Amino acid sequence: MNKVTKADLIQDVAQKVGLSKSQTEKTVNALFDGLTSAMKSQRKVALVGFGTFYTSNRAPREGLNPQTGKKIKIPSATVAKFRVGKGLKEAVNR
């Protein structure tokens, strides 16, 4: 399975919309900054047909240190999540 890097994404988008790579990079970075800012504020970002980016709070819990087998306390955390939209799900399953 091949992966697509941010540079690959920028190049592909630049070709599709006819912008320079630097203009496209600024646009992609602005999009990522907007997503990050909204999620830091605990707001959902819903892109209809693509999916929804959101955060969830994970409660503190106990775990095991795999090297020593001792119990450790894992603190609570806010985690980023993504729920796939109908359009993306259908496109991937074709």
C-alpha positions as a Markdown table, in Angstrom:
| # | Residue | x | y | z |
|---|---|---|---|---|
| 1 | Met | 0.0 | 0.0 | 0.0 |
| 2 | Asn | 1.5 | 3.4 | -1.0 |
| 3 | Lys | 1.1 | 6.4 | 1.1 |
| 4 | Val | 0.3 | 10.0 | -0.1 |
| 5 | Thr | 2.4 | 12.6 | 1.6 |
| 6 | Lys | 1.5 | 16.2 | 2.1 |
| 7 | Ala | 3.8 | 17.2 | -0.8 |
| 8 | Asp | 2.1 | 14.7 | -3.0 |
| 9 | Leu | -1.3 | 16.1 | -2.1 |
| 10 | Ile | -0.2 | 19.6 | -2.8 |
| 11 | Gln | 1.2 | 18.7 | -6.2 |
| 12 | Asp | -2.0 | 16.8 | -7.1 |
| 13 | Val | -4.3 | 19.7 | -6.1 |
| 14 | Ala | -2.1 | 22.3 | -7.8 |
| 15 | Gln | -2.4 | 20.4 | -11.1 |
| 16 | Lys | -6.1 | 20.0 | -10.8 |
| 17 | Val | -6.9 | 23.6 | -10.0 |
| 18 | Gly | -4.2 | 25.2 | -12.0 |
| 19 | Leu | -2.4 | 27.1 | -9.2 |
| 20 | Ser | 1.3 | 27.2 | -8.4 |
| 21 | Lys | 2.6 | 24.8 | -5.8 |
| 22 | Ser | 3.3 | 27.7 | -3.4 |
| 23 | Gln | -0.2 | 29.0 | -3.7 |
| 24 | Thr | -1.6 | 25.5 | -3.2 |
| 25 | Glu | 0.7 | 24.9 | -0.2 |
| 26 | Lys | -0.6 | 28.1 | 1.5 |
| 27 | Thr | -4.2 | 26.9 | 0.8 |
| 28 | Val | -3.6 | 23.4 | 2.2 |
| 29 | Asn | -1.8 | 24.8 | 5.2 |
| 30 | Ala | -4.7 | 27.2 | 5.9 |
| 31 | Leu | -7.2 | 24.3 | 5.7 |
| 32 | Phe | -5.1 | 22.2 | 8.1 |
| 33 | Asp | -4.7 | 25.2 | 10.4 |
| 34 | Gly | -8.5 | 25.8 | 10.4 |
| 35 | Leu | -9.2 | 22.1 | 11.2 |
| 36 | Thr | -6.7 | 22.2 | 14.0 |
| 37 | Ser | -8.0 | 25.5 | 15.5 |
| 38 | Ala | -11.6 | 24.3 | 15.4 |
| 39 | Met | -10.7 | 20.9 | 17.0 |
| 40 | Lys | -8.6 | 22.6 | 19.7 |
| 41 | Ser | -11.7 | 24.6 | 20.6 |
| 42 | Gln | -13.6 | 21.3 | 20.8 |
| 43 | Arg | -15.7 | 22.1 | 17.7 |
| 44 | Lys | -16.8 | 19.6 | 15.1 |
| 45 | Val | -15.8 | 20.2 | 11.5 |
| 46 | Ala | -18.4 | 18.6 | 9.2 |
| 47 | Leu | -17.5 | 18.3 | 5.5 |
| 48 | Val | -20.7 | 17.0 | 3.9 |
| 49 | Gly | -20.1 | 13.9 | 1.8 |
| 50 | Phe | -16.5 | 13.6 | 3.1 |
| 51 | Gly | -16.7 | 13.2 | 6.9 |
| 52 | Thr | -16.6 | 14.9 | 10.3 |
| 53 | Phe | -13.5 | 15.7 | 12.3 |
| 54 | Tyr | -14.1 | 15.9 | 16.1 |
| 55 | Thr | -12.6 | 15.4 | 19.5 |
| 56 | Ser | -13.5 | 13.1 | 22.3 |
| 57 | Asn | -12.4 | 12.9 | 25.9 |
| 58 | Arg | -10.8 | 9.6 | 27.1 |
| 59 | Ala | -11.1 | 8.9 | 30.8 |
| 60 | Pro | -8.1 | 8.1 | 32.9 |
| 61 | Arg | -7.4 | 4.4 | 33.2 |
| 62 | Glu | -5.0 | 1.8 | 34.5 |
| 63 | Gly | -2.6 | 0.0 | 32.2 |
| 64 | Leu | 0.4 | -2.3 | 32.4 |
| 65 | Asn | 4.0 | -1.4 | 31.7 |
| 66 | Pro | 4.9 | -4.1 | 29.1 |
| 67 | Gln | 8.5 | -4.3 | 30.3 |
| 68 | Thr | 7.9 | -4.6 | 34.0 |
| 69 | Gly | 4.3 | -5.8 | 34.2 |
| 70 | Lys | 3.7 | -3.0 | 36.8 |
| 71 | Lys | 0.4 | -1.2 | 36.8 |
| 72 | Ile | 0.5 | 2.4 | 35.7 |
| 73 | Lys | -2.0 | 5.2 | 35.7 |
| 74 | Ile | -2.8 | 6.6 | 32.2 |
| 75 | Pro | -4.1 | 10.1 | 32.5 |
| 76 | Ser | -7.2 | 11.4 | 30.7 |
| 77 | Ala | -6.7 | 12.8 | 27.2 |
| 78 | Thr | -8.5 | 14.6 | 24.4 |
| 79 | Val | -8.2 | 12.6 | 21.2 |
| 80 | Ala | -8.9 | 13.5 | 17.6 |
| 81 | Lys | -11.4 | 11.4 | 15.7 |
| 82 | Phe | -12.8 | 11.2 | 12.2 |
| 83 | Arg | -16.2 | 9.8 | 11.1 |
| 84 | Val | -16.4 | 8.9 | 7.4 |
| 85 | Gly | -19.1 | 10.5 | 5.4 |
| 86 | Lys | -21.5 | 8.7 | 3.0 |
| 87 | Gly | -19.8 | 10.1 | -0.2 |
| 88 | Leu | -16.3 | 9.0 | 0.8 |
| 89 | Lys | -17.5 | 5.6 | 2.0 |
| 90 | Glu | -19.2 | 5.0 | -1.3 |
| 91 | Ala | -16.2 | 6.2 | -3.3 |
| 92 | Val | -13.8 | 3.9 | -1.4 |
| 93 | Asn | -16.0 | 0.9 | -1.8 |
| 94 | Arg | -16.5 | 1.1 | -5.6 |
